[in-house]
Structure formats: C-alpha cells, structure tokens
Amino acid sequence: MQDYYGIRYPDRAENLEESIFANYEVYLDPWTPIVKKIAQLYEGMAVRNATEAVVIFGDQGSGKTLFARKIVHDFGLQEEGYNSKNIWHRVTGGLYHSIKIVENTQVNTDILHIEDDDKWRSTLANWASSRAHRHRIVIADNAERTYFIQGLLEVGNPEYIDMQRDPGSLYKRAAERFVQLCRTTLRGSLFIILTNNADFALNLVEETNNQHIDLLTIEVLPQPGNVEKEMIVRTNINKLNPISYWFCLDRAGREAKVEVHNAIKSNQTYPSTFRAVNNAISSAERTRMGRPAGQNLLDFIVFANSSDARGESISLFGEGEERLSNRHIKIVQFRDGWASQILGDANKSSLLACEWNLRLVICGNSIVDLLLNNTKHAQIIFDQLKTAHTPGTQIATREEYWKSFGDSLEALPLSESPDLTAFWSLGARRSVEYESKLKQIYPDFDKATGGFLTYRPDLTIKDYEPCTVLNAVNATSDAINASIKRQAHVFEFTAVNALSDQALKTYLEVKLPNYVAVMQNQ
C-alpha cells in the first residue's frame, strides 16, 4: 500500500464533466420530493398545455447545479429499460416505471439549459419558435446572478445598475416580463429556476404571483440525512480512489477524525464533507506509527491435489507471512498489494487490499480426504480458521495458537496417502462433492447475509459492515475508532487439481470484483 496525501473528489458540480470523475455516482433518493414535484408540473404542462414554473432554493454546495445538470444529462441518454438512477425516468416514468412512457415523453420534449447569458430571452424566443407544438423545459441555473433579471428585462448594464437602486420596482418589472413570457412566447412550458439567494427567490415568487396567482412556487432542495450523506461520500470516495473512506479515517489524526464526524453529522455540504475527509488523509503521517490497522479477512481455502502442502509455492499474492506449514496444510497471510496481479485495475486492487487481508490456506489430499469421508473431524480444522487475530494480539499468543492448530491436525485421523483419483477426475463437478460436505458442517454455507449486498461468499463468519462514524457513542477519536473497526471474515473455497498461480488467478478474477462492488455500492 502506498501512502497518499489526498483523495480525488469533485469540489464543484461542473468538475463532474472531467474524465477523472466518470465513476462518480449521483444518488437520487434524497431528491425524491423535488423530483415528484417536477413530475407533477411536467404532467400539468404536457396534459393541459399549462405554463408551470418553480423556483428551487438551496444553499451554496447543496447540489443545485448538480441537480440541473443531472436532468439535462439523463434526458439525453438512450437506455433500453427503466433506470431508477436516471432522473428523467423518475420524472416521467409514472407509477409503473414504464419505459414506454419515458420514451414517448422524451421524443416529444426539448430542454434548454441557460446560465450566465444576459441575452437568454432572445435565445429562448428563437429556440421556442421552432418548437411550438412540443413540450419545453427551461432550466435556469444560478438565477440570482445578474444575467437572469437583466436578460428578462432586456436592458443594458447602465440601465440595469440604475434599476437596482429600487429592488422593489426591479422585481415587479421582472415579474411582469416573466408573466408576459409565460403567457405568450413560452406558453405551455415548464420553467425550473435554481438559486442560492433566498431574497431573490422570495421576491420573484411574490411579485410573480401578485400578477398571476400560483404561477410560480418555491421549493427547497431536499438534503440527505446523516446516514444517506455518509453513504454518498463513502461510496464515491471508494469509486474514485485507490484508497477507501475507511483508510482515510484510520490513518487520520485524532482531530481530523473528529472533523469528519462533525461534517457528517452537521449540515455541511458535500464539498465541505469531502474536504474534511481529504484533510484527514492529507494530514496523516506518511508512515503509520505502531502496529498496522485491523482489517477484514478473506480466507481463501484451496483444496489441492498435493501429498505435501509444504512444497506448494504460490507467488501470485507477493510476499506473505507464513503462519503454519506441514504436510497437511500451508497457511500464509498477505497484506498490502496482494490483489494487484488479479483485478487488472490498479485503483480497485489497491482499494480492496487496503481493507482486506488475504489468508491463503492450502489443504493437501489428507485434509480433502478427511472432509469427504470424516466430515465431523474436518470441521475441527475449519473451526480453527474462524480465529482471526487482531494486530494488537501479542506475538506469544499467536505463536501458541498456531502451535496448537498444528498439534490438533496431527491428532486427527489423517490418511498419509489417500486415493482421491475419482474425486480429482470429476473436473468442475468436484465442487458438488465438497460443497455438500461443507453444508453438513455449516448450514449457512452459501447463504446471503445482507452485508455483501447480492453477493454470497461461500461462508460468512462475520458479516461485512460499511464504514461509518455515525455509530460512535460520542465525538471523540477513541469512539470513532471503535465505530469504524474492520471485522468482516469470510471463507471462499475452491479445489484445484494442478495448483498454480494461473489457476488461482482465474478463480479469483471472478470472485474479487464482488468484494470491490460491496465497498463501492453501500
């Protein structure tokens, strides 16, 4: 694992157009109330040819520009089916999420996004003139800026500066022109006006409705709760970086941890919260002092056609720490960088290894025979593997554990040279044989647990939990450390007739992407 001094994150919605943020995911659920409102307004425009208009207010950094750009972006997508991550689908898909309705509205609708164009009224008129019989949506972002009212009134800079001396009169005249526009050139359109200025929003709405009752409504852009907010920050850090949200917190100093906790639990915006996480890892020590962090553990248990496990050598995972080695079993643990030769994506490989240790368990023929023919005794071996020492475990305790493990193996009725010709000749069907035995030992074998989303590890010893500071009992570094502990532990099994790096790589190329997805999608 390398050391990092910062994370990649978008500090403005405009930055999301850059290729480095292509994997950033915009979560729509916090916006559900405003999406429903726009769906209602769109229906009024489409069914009754009514002019509909809404002002959406939100503080700086609350996601207004992201919301506007998301509508425009998703409207332009061609998708085969209904997609709940597409905001346009949510607006037009109806109660039954019909892709047919989405497609019909899409081919009959046009969207114009305006911003910082003081000639926007003439632009709008030209745009609308060729779309008289179509549904039209006008999105005006950052409308509190000079361009919106000045463009609405179609006046030059000197005249506009003079008009600003009397705000009451300015808003009244602006409202008059807006109402006129809605009744003539843009009749039968939907206006979505976004602003971070409460006075602008309130004055424009009041003056407009004085002249046309209920033409313009005001809505506050919904903000996520603490759980949703942390999930959005966590998953996008994990999607964009070779280190995880947890890694940033684990490496951070005491004060930096608390700052992230406070940012998550307060009304700070997404950019401010991302910045707090960035500050946490940026201010961390380059080299971790003391013992390494406790991580999740993946036990990769390989049944090998081998008479002596000690002689089996695997270089796929790099340098590891040997825990136990005898003729029956070989156990080696790997930390940093162990996934780099498997996933083919440097970011994902690093991300996975920063939260997960790998323990390779090579079981020779004597153990395979025990599992197939003396399942109850085989359980003793796998139950031993359920123990996962934390970095704080004393060396003497570890050494005693592994010695005891080796002694318990020698006490089992293990055959020196079992005849497993029939088993190894089964090919891919070997899994049916050994999995049926494992299911006898562990009824929860191959069962979903929830922590791994839709993926099912072969056997979950301790379920995966997304990293969260919200479980901290108080806003102290010690409490946060307790809340972010990595404790997941799983077993994955395979049987390999000819043990090799390539054989294990082929198997893990299918398995490991699921673990990355678990980290990036919850």
ChimeraX attribute file (.defattr): number of C-alpha atoms within 10 A of each C-alpha:
attribute: neighborCount
match mode: 1-to-1
recipient: residues
	/A:1	13
	/A:2	11
	/A:3	14
	/A:4	16
	/A:5	14
	/A:6	18
	/A:7	23
	/A:8	17
	/A:9	22
	/A:10	20
	/A:11	15
	/A:12	13
	/A:13	17
	/A:14	11
	/A:15	13
	/A:16	18
	/A:17	11
	/A:18	9
	/A:19	8
	/A:20	14
	/A:21	16
	/A:22	11
	/A:23	12
	/A:24	17
	/A:25	16
	/A:26	14
	/A:27	16
	/A:28	16
	/A:29	15
	/A:30	15
	/A:31	16
	/A:32	15
	/A:33	14
	/A:34	16
	/A:35	22
	/A:36	15
	/A:37	14
	/A:38	21
	/A:39	19
	/A:40	14
	/A:41	21
	/A:42	26
	/A:43	18
	/A:44	17
	/A:45	21
	/A:46	19
	/A:47	10
	/A:48	10
	/A:49	17
	/A:50	19
	/A:51	24
	/A:52	24
	/A:53	25
	/A:54	22
	/A:55	23
	/A:56	21
	/A:57	23
	/A:58	20
	/A:59	14
	/A:60	13
	/A:61	17
	/A:62	20
	/A:63	20
	/A:64	22
	/A:65	20
	/A:66	18
	/A:67	20
	/A:68	18
	/A:69	19
	/A:70	18
	/A:71	20
	/A:72	19
	/A:73	13
	/A:74	15
	/A:75	18
	/A:76	13
	/A:77	11
	/A:78	9
	/A:79	13
	/A:80	8
	/A:81	13
	/A:82	19
	/A:83	15
	/A:84	14
	/A:85	14
	/A:86	19
	/A:87	24
	/A:88	24
	/A:89	26
	/A:90	22
	/A:91	22
	/A:92	25
	/A:93	21
	/A:94	15
	/A:95	7
	/A:96	8
	/A:97	17
	/A:98	16
	/A:99	18
	/A:100	13
	/A:101	15
	/A:102	21
	/A:103	18
	/A:104	11
	/A:105	19
	/A:106	19
	/A:107	10
	/A:108	13
	/A:109	15
	/A:110	19
	/A:111	17
	/A:112	15
	/A:113	16
	/A:114	21
	/A:115	14
	/A:116	15
	/A:117	14
	/A:118	22
	/A:119	17
	/A:120	20
	/A:121	21
	/A:122	13
	/A:123	14
	/A:124	17
	/A:125	14
	/A:126	12
	/A:127	16
	/A:128	20
	/A:129	11
	/A:130	9
	/A:131	15
	/A:132	14
	/A:133	12
	/A:134	17
	/A:135	22
	/A:136	25
	/A:137	22
	/A:138	18
	/A:139	23
	/A:140	23
	/A:141	24
	/A:142	20
	/A:143	21
	/A:144	18
	/A:145	16
	/A:146	15
	/A:147	19
	/A:148	24
	/A:149	23
	/A:150	23
	/A:151	20
	/A:152	20
	/A:153	20
	/A:154	18
	/A:155	15
	/A:156	11
	/A:157	12
	/A:158	8
	/A:159	11
	/A:160	17
	/A:161	13
	/A:162	10
	/A:163	17
	/A:164	12
	/A:165	10
	/A:166	10
	/A:167	12
	/A:168	14
	/A:169	13
	/A:170	20
	/A:171	21
	/A:172	18
	/A:173	18
	/A:174	21
	/A:175	25
	/A:176	18
	/A:177	17
	/A:178	19
	/A:179	21
	/A:180	15
	/A:181	17
	/A:182	20
	/A:183	15
	/A:184	10
	/A:185	16
	/A:186	24
	/A:187	19
	/A:188	24
	/A:189	27
	/A:190	27
	/A:191	23
	/A:192	20
	/A:193	24
	/A:194	26
	/A:195	24
	/A:196	21
	/A:197	16
	/A:198	15
	/A:199	11
	/A:200	17
	/A:201	22
	/A:202	15
	/A:203	16
	/A:204	24
	/A:205	21
	/A:206	19
	/A:207	21
	/A:208	24
	/A:209	15
	/A:210	14
	/A:211	15
	/A:212	16
	/A:213	11
	/A:214	14
	/A:215	17
	/A:216	21
	/A:217	18
	/A:218	17
	/A:219	15
	/A:220	16
	/A:221	23
	/A:222	18
	/A:223	17
	/A:224	20
	/A:225	14
	/A:226	15
	/A:227	13
	/A:228	16
	/A:229	21
	/A:230	26
	/A:231	21
	/A:232	20
	/A:233	20
	/A:234	23
	/A:235	21
	/A:236	25
	/A:237	24
	/A:238	28
	/A:239	26
	/A:240	23
	/A:241	19
	/A:242	23
	/A:243	27
	/A:244	27
	/A:245	26
	/A:246	22
	/A:247	20
	/A:248	25
	/A:249	26
	/A:250	21
	/A:251	24
	/A:252	24
	/A:253	17
	/A:254	17
	/A:255	12
	/A:256	23
	/A:257	27
	/A:258	23
	/A:259	19
	/A:260	26
	/A:261	25
	/A:262	17
	/A:263	22
	/A:264	28
	/A:265	18
	/A:266	12
	/A:267	16
	/A:268	15
	/A:269	19
	/A:270	24
	/A:271	18
	/A:272	16
	/A:273	24
	/A:274	26
	/A:275	19
	/A:276	21
	/A:277	27
	/A:278	23
	/A:279	21
	/A:280	27
	/A:281	26
	/A:282	19
	/A:283	16
	/A:284	21
	/A:285	14
	/A:286	13
	/A:287	9
	/A:288	13
	/A:289	8
	/A:290	8
	/A:291	9
	/A:292	12
	/A:293	17
	/A:294	17
	/A:295	22
	/A:296	25
	/A:297	24
	/A:298	22
	/A:299	23
	/A:300	20
	/A:301	19
	/A:302	21
	/A:303	22
	/A:304	26
	/A:305	22
	/A:306	23
	/A:307	18
	/A:308	20
	/A:309	22
	/A:310	18
	/A:311	12
	/A:312	16
	/A:313	12
	/A:314	16
	/A:315	11
	/A:316	16
	/A:317	21
	/A:318	14
	/A:319	15
	/A:320	17
	/A:321	11
	/A:322	13
	/A:323	17
	/A:324	17
	/A:325	18
	/A:326	16
	/A:327	17
	/A:328	23
	/A:329	26
	/A:330	22
	/A:331	23
	/A:332	19
	/A:333	21
	/A:334	21
	/A:335	22
	/A:336	22
	/A:337	20
	/A:338	24
	/A:339	28
	/A:340	19
	/A:341	17
	/A:342	21
	/A:343	20
	/A:344	11
	/A:345	13
	/A:346	15
	/A:347	16
	/A:348	27
	/A:349	23
	/A:350	23
	/A:351	27
	/A:352	28
	/A:353	24
	/A:354	23
	/A:355	23
	/A:356	24
	/A:357	22
	/A:358	21
	/A:359	23
	/A:360	22
	/A:361	24
	/A:362	28
	/A:363	25
	/A:364	23
	/A:365	26
	/A:366	26
	/A:367	26
	/A:368	26
	/A:369	21
	/A:370	19
	/A:371	21
	/A:372	18
	/A:373	12
	/A:374	15
	/A:375	17
	/A:376	14
	/A:377	16
	/A:378	23
	/A:379	18
	/A:380	15
	/A:381	18
	/A:382	14
	/A:383	11
	/A:384	14
	/A:385	17
	/A:386	15
	/A:387	11
	/A:388	17
	/A:389	13
	/A:390	16
	/A:391	13
	/A:392	11
	/A:393	10
	/A:394	10
	/A:395	10
	/A:396	8
	/A:397	11
	/A:398	15
	/A:399	13
	/A:400	11
	/A:401	16
	/A:402	16
	/A:403	13
	/A:404	13
	/A:405	16
	/A:406	17
	/A:407	11
	/A:408	13
	/A:409	18
	/A:410	12
	/A:411	8
	/A:412	14
	/A:413	13
	/A:414	19
	/A:415	14
	/A:416	14
	/A:417	12
	/A:418	14
	/A:419	12
	/A:420	14
	/A:421	9
	/A:422	9
	/A:423	18
	/A:424	17
	/A:425	11
	/A:426	13
	/A:427	12
	/A:428	10
	/A:429	11
	/A:430	17
	/A:431	15
	/A:432	10
	/A:433	13
	/A:434	20
	/A:435	19
	/A:436	13
	/A:437	19
	/A:438	22
	/A:439	14
	/A:440	13
	/A:441	18
	/A:442	13
	/A:443	10
	/A:444	15
	/A:445	19
	/A:446	17
	/A:447	13
	/A:448	17
	/A:449	17
	/A:450	12
	/A:451	17
	/A:452	21
	/A:453	16
	/A:454	11
	/A:455	17
	/A:456	18
	/A:457	23
	/A:458	19
	/A:459	23
	/A:460	23
	/A:461	20
	/A:462	15
	/A:463	17
	/A:464	21
	/A:465	18
	/A:466	21
	/A:467	21
	/A:468	21
	/A:469	26
	/A:470	18
	/A:471	12
	/A:472	17
	/A:473	12
	/A:474	13
	/A:475	17
	/A:476	15
	/A:477	19
	/A:478	14
	/A:479	15
	/A:480	24
	/A:481	16
	/A:482	13
	/A:483	16
	/A:484	20
	/A:485	18
	/A:486	20
	/A:487	18
	/A:488	20
	/A:489	22
	/A:490	19
	/A:491	20
	/A:492	18
	/A:493	17
	/A:494	17
	/A:495	22
	/A:496	19
	/A:497	16
	/A:498	12
	/A:499	18
	/A:500	15
	/A:501	14
	/A:502	13
	/A:503	13
	/A:504	18
	/A:505	18
	/A:506	11
	/A:507	13
	/A:508	18
	/A:509	15
	/A:510	11
	/A:511	15
	/A:512	17
	/A:513	15
	/A:514	18
	/A:515	18
	/A:516	18
	/A:517	18
	/A:518	19
	/A:519	24
	/A:520	21
	/A:521	17
	/A:522	19
